[in-house]
Amino acid sequence: MRQPPATGNFNAHGDGAGTLVLRMTNEPNTWTPASSHDTRDALVGLVFHMNGKYYLPGSLVPNMTGLQAGRVYYLTADGNISRSSPASGQTLIVGKAVDATTLLFYPTFQ
């Protein structure tokens, strides 16, 4: 798979430390961190970025830490994931933990 060119800070921290959800921008071949404050229309073409790898929707994202099996994870304002839905902005479920180290990445609006 060809990796998307990316812009932005990839040293984000949160429940899934070192992870980041990226979205396409209006510029060709340009990606930026997704945010719960983006519009629904902007939150298309999402990829999950972790440890230099990119995962498409429907992918299992391995080697994570601190996940709780069966729990859903939400997009935060800075492109990370959280166990809690955001207090404001879009409520986008990023995926569901399969086990303590694996996330099924399936972006879905709640």
C-alpha positions in Angstrom: 0.0 0.0 0.0 1.3 3.4 -0.9 1.7 5.5 2.3 -0.2 8.8 2.3 2.1 11.8 2.4 1.4 13.5 5.8 1.7 16.9 7.4 1.4 17.8 11.0 2.6 16.7 14.4 2.9 12.9 14.8 4.1 13.1 18.4 0.5 13.3 19.8 -0.4 11.6 23.1 -3.6 10.3 24.5 -5.2 7.0 25.4 -3.5 5.5 22.4 -0.1 7.2 22.9 1.7 7.7 19.6 -1.4 7.3 17.4 -3.1 9.7 15.1 -6.1 9.7 12.8 -5.5 11.6 9.6 -7.9 13.0 7.0 -7.6 14.1 3.5 -7.4 17.9 2.8 -8.6 19.9 -0.2 -5.0 19.9 -1.5 -3.9 16.9 -3.6 -1.9 14.3 -1.7 -2.1 16.2 1.5 -3.1 14.7 4.9 -3.7 16.5 8.2 -4.7 15.3 11.7 -8.4 14.8 11.9 -10.3 16.5 14.7 -13.6 16.1 16.5 -14.1 19.8 15.5 -13.9 19.1 11.8 -17.2 19.0 9.8 -18.7 15.7 8.9 -17.9 16.4 5.3 -14.2 16.9 6.2 -14.0 13.6 8.0 -13.8 11.4 4.9 -10.9 9.4 3.7 -9.6 8.7 7.1 -6.5 6.6 7.8 -5.0 5.6 11.2 -1.3 6.4 11.6 0.9 4.7 14.2 4.6 4.0 14.4 5.2 5.0 10.8 2.5 2.8 9.4 -0.9 3.7 7.9 -4.1 1.6 8.3 -7.2 1.9 6.2 -10.8 1.6 7.6 -11.5 -2.1 8.3 -7.9 -2.8 9.4 -6.7 -4.3 12.6 -4.2 -1.9 14.2 -1.8 -4.0 16.3 0.8 -3.2 19.0 -1.2 -0.7 20.9 -1.2 -0.4 24.7 -3.9 0.2 27.3 -6.9 -0.7 25.3 -9.9 -2.3 27.0 -11.4 -5.2 25.0 -14.9 -4.5 23.7 -14.7 -0.7 24.3 -15.2 1.8 21.6 -12.7 4.7 21.1 -13.6 8.2 19.9 -11.8 10.8 17.9 -10.4 13.7 20.0 -9.8 17.4 19.0 -6.1 16.7 18.4 -6.5 13.5 16.3 -5.9 11.0 19.0 -8.3 8.4 20.4 -10.1 8.5 23.7 -12.4 6.2 25.7 -14.7 9.2 26.2 -16.8 10.8 23.5 -15.9 14.5 23.0 -17.8 17.2 25.0 -18.2 19.2 21.8 -17.8 18.8 18.1 -18.4 15.6 16.0 -18.8 12.3 17.8 -16.8 9.9 15.6 -16.2 6.4 16.8 -12.7 5.5 15.5 -13.0 1.8 16.3 -13.4 -0.9 18.9 -10.7 -2.7 20.9 -10.5 -6.4 20.0 -8.2 -7.0 22.9 -5.7 -5.0 25.0 -3.4 -4.4 22.1 -5.5 -4.4 18.9 -8.0 -1.8 17.6 -10.4 -2.6 14.8 -10.3 0.8 12.9 -13.8 1.5 11.6 -14.7 5.2 11.6 -18.4 5.7 12.2 -20.5 8.7 13.3 -22.5 8.1 16.4 
